[in-house]
Amino acid sequence: MKKDLAEALAEFSKESPAISLSTVSLEGQPQCSLVYFAVDENTDILFFSKEETRKSRNIELNPKVALMAYHEQDEKILQMEGQAKRIEGEKEKAKAFSLIVKAMKGRVDWPPPAGKIFGGDLALYKITLDWARLGHFKQNDSDLFTNLLP
């Protein structure tokens, strides 16, 4: 199943280098934002933000997140849930940052939005997925969803 997830993520990243990320505030309020992402060899989602943004503060309080990508032409969605964790260690940060920049190269004006926000230092995150499903709505059969992770 992880191979199917890796293939789906690769397909969606070709459509857009951005993905919708939902976090939850201390008050229990859902909050959504758009992040530029990359996928590592373990099929973890990598992204960066400034450390004082709402999403960063929310992740520090509650690491549970949800993500969604949309492929308009194929009428597909990729829904995912997992645990976000701030990446520590210079080697790990450099690797994650390199993958994200590579995914954005030639597709995003530099600096990206996170570089324009006044919100502290740059923070890199890794999301380990524990649930994912692909919705394919162009089909006319009754089974619109394919589970990619339990």
C-alpha positions as CSV (number, residue, x, y, z in Angstrom):
1,M,0.0,0.0,0.0
2,K,2.8,2.4,0.7
3,K,4.0,2.0,-2.9
4,D,0.5,3.1,-4.0
5,L,0.7,6.1,-1.7
6,A,4.1,7.1,-3.0
7,E,2.8,6.9,-6.5
8,A,-0.3,9.0,-5.7
9,L,1.9,11.6,-3.9
10,A,4.2,11.8,-6.9
11,E,1.2,12.3,-9.2
12,F,-0.3,15.0,-7.1
13,S,3.0,16.8,-6.7
14,K,3.3,17.0,-10.5
15,E,0.0,18.9,-10.5
16,S,1.0,21.3,-7.7
17,P,3.9,21.7,-5.3
18,A,1.4,22.9,-2.6
19,I,-0.9,20.9,-0.4
20,S,-3.7,21.9,2.1
21,L,-2.7,21.4,5.7
22,S,-5.2,21.4,8.6
23,T,-4.2,21.8,12.2
24,V,-6.2,22.4,15.4
25,S,-5.8,25.4,17.7
26,L,-5.6,25.3,21.5
27,E,-9.3,26.2,21.5
28,G,-10.1,23.3,19.3
29,Q,-10.7,25.5,16.2
30,P,-9.7,23.8,12.9
31,Q,-7.4,25.9,10.8
32,C,-6.2,25.3,7.3
33,S,-3.3,26.6,5.3
34,L,-1.4,25.9,2.1
35,V,2.2,24.6,2.3
36,Y,4.8,23.7,-0.3
37,F,5.8,20.1,0.2
38,A,8.1,17.3,-0.7
39,V,8.0,13.6,0.0
40,D,11.0,11.7,1.4
41,E,12.1,8.1,0.9
42,N,9.8,6.9,3.8
43,T,6.7,8.6,2.2
44,D,6.7,11.2,4.9
45,I,5.5,14.7,3.9
46,L,8.0,17.5,4.4
47,F,7.2,21.2,4.6
48,F,8.5,24.4,6.2
49,S,6.9,27.4,7.9
50,K,7.9,30.2,10.2
51,E,8.0,29.1,13.9
52,E,5.5,31.7,15.1
53,T,2.8,31.0,12.5
54,R,-0.6,29.6,13.6
55,K,0.2,26.2,12.0
56,S,3.6,25.9,13.8
57,R,2.1,26.9,17.1
58,N,-0.8,24.4,16.6
59,I,1.6,21.6,15.7
60,E,3.6,22.2,18.9
61,L,0.3,21.9,20.9
62,N,-1.3,19.1,19.0
63,P,0.8,17.2,16.3
64,K,-2.3,15.6,14.6
65,V,-2.8,17.0,11.2
66,A,-4.9,16.4,8.1
67,L,-3.9,17.1,4.5
68,M,-5.6,17.2,1.1
69,A,-4.5,17.5,-2.5
70,Y,-6.7,18.0,-5.5
71,H,-6.1,17.1,-9.1
72,E,-8.7,19.1,-11.1
73,Q,-8.2,17.5,-14.6
74,D,-8.5,13.9,-13.3
75,E,-11.1,14.8,-10.6
76,K,-9.1,13.2,-7.9
77,I,-8.5,14.0,-4.3
78,L,-5.9,12.6,-1.9
79,Q,-6.9,12.8,1.8
80,M,-4.4,12.1,4.5
81,E,-3.9,12.2,8.2
82,G,-0.9,11.9,10.4
83,Q,1.5,13.2,13.0
84,A,3.6,16.3,12.4
85,K,7.0,16.7,14.1
86,R,9.5,19.5,13.9
87,I,12.7,18.3,12.3
88,E,15.8,18.8,14.5
89,G,19.4,18.3,13.7
90,E,21.3,20.2,11.1
91,K,21.8,17.2,8.8
92,E,18.1,16.3,8.8
93,K,17.1,19.9,8.3
94,A,19.5,20.3,5.3
95,K,18.2,17.1,3.7
96,A,14.5,18.1,4.2
97,F,15.1,21.7,3.0
98,S,16.9,20.4,-0.1
99,L,14.0,18.1,-1.0
100,I,11.4,20.9,-0.6
101,V,13.4,23.3,-2.7
102,K,13.9,20.7,-5.4
103,A,10.1,20.1,-5.5
104,M,9.5,23.8,-5.8
105,K,12.3,24.5,-8.3
106,G,11.0,26.3,-11.4
107,R,7.4,26.3,-10.1
108,V,7.4,28.8,-7.3
109,D,8.7,32.4,-7.2
110,W,11.5,32.8,-4.7
111,P,11.2,33.5,-1.8
112,P,8.1,31.4,-1.3
113,P,5.3,32.8,1.0
114,A,6.9,31.4,4.2
115,G,10.0,33.5,3.4
116,K,7.9,36.6,3.3
117,I,6.2,36.1,6.7
118,F,7.6,37.8,9.8
119,G,7.1,35.0,12.2
120,G,10.4,33.9,13.7
121,D,12.9,31.5,12.3
122,L,12.2,28.9,9.7
123,A,10.9,25.6,11.0
124,L,11.0,22.4,9.1
125,Y,8.4,19.6,9.7
126,K,7.9,16.0,8.8
127,I,4.5,14.4,8.8
128,T,4.3,10.7,9.2
129,L,1.1,9.5,7.7
130,D,-1.2,6.9,9.4
131,W,-4.2,7.2,7.1
132,A,-4.7,8.0,3.4
133,R,-7.3,7.5,0.7
134,L,-7.6,8.4,-2.9
135,G,-11.0,9.6,-4.2
136,H,-11.5,9.3,-8.0
137,F,-14.7,11.0,-9.0
138,K,-14.4,10.7,-12.8
139,Q,-15.4,7.1,-12.5
140,N,-19.0,6.2,-12.5
141,D,-18.9,3.2,-10.3
142,S,-20.0,3.0,-6.7
143,D,-16.5,2.5,-5.3
144,L,-15.1,6.1,-5.4
145,F,-12.4,5.6,-2.8
146,T,-9.2,3.6,-2.6
147,N,-7.6,3.2,0.8
148,L,-3.9,3.8,0.6
149,L,-3.1,3.4,4.3
150,P,-5.5,1.8,6.8
